């Protein structure tokens, strides 16, 4: 069973069309020369052995590893920074930590428009990388990957590929589902639900028990949209969102409205914590780790919280994971769940004009995108590998019970779908993330009006492409 589960980690990202979604400081580290030149077998260390000059120069790394629950991820990045600074004489990195949503939707967009992005930055794959690549804002990584010998080491580079060239690299993968409090479930004599009716009965019973059924924090629209996306994909089909830009389906279709209506029904029944529109993502986690909320819909990256030294340390061994059960009358594969290799790093096109910066980028890729770091991300931070990993090493690495359960859930799904914001245009993403989902939660719109408003923006976006 373990072998079949781990085989999935090499396969699940192939089916993905493309993580949701992270402050840093300049705590750079310098390693000795021997450590700095270590590299996996697949890489070519010669790529950075002869920098053109040892004159001091600075480069910026824009990352999204901010907040207490991202410290493991930040530590991995800082270790890589130390190795790269050891590889490239004269180099000093400046770490610029920014919230993921702010980076993607505000800072990076503005910097790209002005032509001054950081040299290295957190990059969302589809559709962002394709948009920036089309505008010649991103460094073509294809020759670098060929030089380092790792072009074929990734499970799926489609989200970062434009016109046959690679413009970014995924740092890891993720899936989404329900984390649940096993201690509470054991007390109630429950198991993870296998039908949608059973799930809804549990939500009602949790509410009647004086507990919060579902963690809620909707100040940032992407947080509630994780669950909403899965619900509408159950009712309207896992491939429905991909059909909006082509006009094959509409946001206002009856089955889409059913998905919105179910989410609204859960809001009206008080299944989320009151005041959620004012809560940040960090509060979302706290509601669950404190025992206030019994269920939390989130990405598999959240498993890192339930490790020693992290905010959910007290729940180690007490957390389970399950997929949304099948919806009666739902369209398409009812085992499908969201899987993603869409979060990663990109590099400014301007790097190509500076040999020192180019050497630094090659070293950064060599030291971050390798088997050692992929396994470290899995073990320490719960990030599923985006690179192909030897099955024996993968088997021996999965020793965490929660991660084993997560992999089992992923393995039991027959298909997957990418997150909505990797499939629709930016204007549509802005409409649903910044306006419509909050309006639905706050009672300022209805599922029908929400679908109609989104379809209007979708049609305008589609017309602009034609």
PyMOL commands that set and color helices and strands:
alter all, ss='L'
color gray80, all
select helices_A, chain A and resi 2-11+33-36+45-48+68-87+100-114+125-134+142-148+158-160+182-188+196-208+221-236+241-243+254-268+276-278+281-289+300-306+313-315+349-353+355-368+371-381+391-397+401-412+420-422+426-442+447-465
alter helices_A, ss='H'
color red, helices_A
select strands_A, chain A and resi 57-63+91-97+120-124+161-162+165-166+169-170+174-181+212-214+293-299+319-322+337-340+343-347+416-417
alter strands_A, ss='S'
color yellow, strands_A
deselect
rebuild
show_as cartoon
